[in-house]
Amino acid sequence: MIKQSLNKNLLFVLLLVFIQSCTKDVDFSQADAIEANPVNQVSFLFFEAEAGDFFVAGNQPVALSDFINIDAFNNTFVDESLVMAEFEFETINSINRSYEIQMDFFDEAGTVVHTFSFLTPPSVNNQPLVTNHIEPFAENNNLNALKQTRSITFTLRLLPGQALSPTAPGTITLRSQGKFYFNIKNQE
């Protein structure tokens, strides 16, 4: 009986030592300092046209244009957490003409808040020619303009050069993505 009581007491003391040695004081105030920095990538724009697509009723238009409405920037989370963005563009041109790609960002009132353009050179031998452009949006560098954006107009402008025919070889492709950098802090 004494041996059994001694075993129980020893077991209790050992259990007590193990429990106390395995625990630490937990500082719950650490949860107040949580910060996350996710980066989201989104496919933004894709366009492809053959040289013959630049003829409408036998005429060669100088520019093709389209627009998209964007509501993603119209919320408190993005306004408070977006710290930087980049739009990455890749053009592949196998047409023997230069093009200018222009992007216009409009706010809710229809006012241009940001614009940029870049060139893609001609492909003299009709081999694919790759051109890249990155448009950054950072604090004090048009980030607020991006946050105000409600629509974007894309214009592909054919620059002066050798005349194209409806059967001219080649294509032009434009691909882009947006990278959005967030800083999410725990707010009380």
Secondary structure, DSSP 4 states (H G I P E B T S, - for coil): -HHHHHHHHHHHHHHHHHHHHT-----GGGGGG-EE--EEEEEEEEEEEEGGGG-BTTB--SEEEEEEE--TTSSHHHHHHEEEEEEEEEEEE-SSS-EEEEEEEE-TTS-EEEEEEEEE---TTS--EEEEEEEEEETTBBHHHHHH--EEEEEEEEPS-SPP-TT---EEEEEEEEEEEE-EE---
